Amino acid sequence: MEIIKLPNTTSTNDYLLGLNTDQDVCVVTDYQSAGKGMGTNTWESEPGKNLLFSILLHPTWLPVNRQYLLSMTEAVAIVDVLGSEFKIKWPNDIYFGDKKLSGTRIDVNLQGYSLKDVIIGTGINVNQEVFHSDAPNPVSLKNITGKEHDCDSLLQNILERFAYYYNKVKTAPQDIVRLYHEHLYRRTGFHCYSDKNGTFQAEIVHVAENGIITLRRTDGTLSNYEFKELRFC
């Protein structure tokens, strides 16, 4: 995979959206002036402090309704590098305890009913110690460990693990799904959630390959949610 290093850009996803290539590419930058999270969320990052990168893939062999496997793959690769004490909060955030270390945004281009381009953009808080945005619970690796971390080495390790698991999407996708669930935040027990009808207690049953999460409420009923339909209390 070609790696493009930029001193700054609006966002690494935007950069790749404007890149016309059939090759798999990773772009990494020291600073994003308009970093994006999922939906309309933004991503705060001090220049040169954190790991900000996007991967461009062309998985034309993957059905559109299974594209969430790629989000699972990115999350599993990051946890594999960082350690089992880090968890995956549905849909694809990485948590340490109840604090957010990493977020991922995915942009997709379709060709008819097939995937053409998939861009997986990830921000990981590495060496930033103070956060000024209204994000409720950010944390960095330096906050956790008390020491500086090398962003280049971290990126290399993540790309290596991602390549390994990306191959498994083709050969053994059930392994990706299993590992995703093993590392899932709130994997066991009943916890507080909220939807458009209010708050409730539920446990996670399953996250499907299309990204839909199934919860079991305390009365035994099952509820399915797509992105942005469910909030973790």
Buried (B, 14 or more C-beta within 10 A) or exposed (E): EEBBEBEEBBBBBBBBBEBEEEEBBBBBBBBBEEBBBBEEEBBBBBEBBBBBBBBBBBBEEBEEEBBBBBBBBBBBBBBBBBEEEBBBBBBBBBBBEEBBBBBBBBBBEEEEEEBEBBBBBBBBBBBBEEBEEEBEEBBBBBBBEEEEBEBEEBBEBBBEBBBEBBEBBEEEBEEBBEBBBEBBBBEEEBBEBEBEEEEBBBBBEBBEBEBBBBBBBEEEEEBEBEBEEBEBE
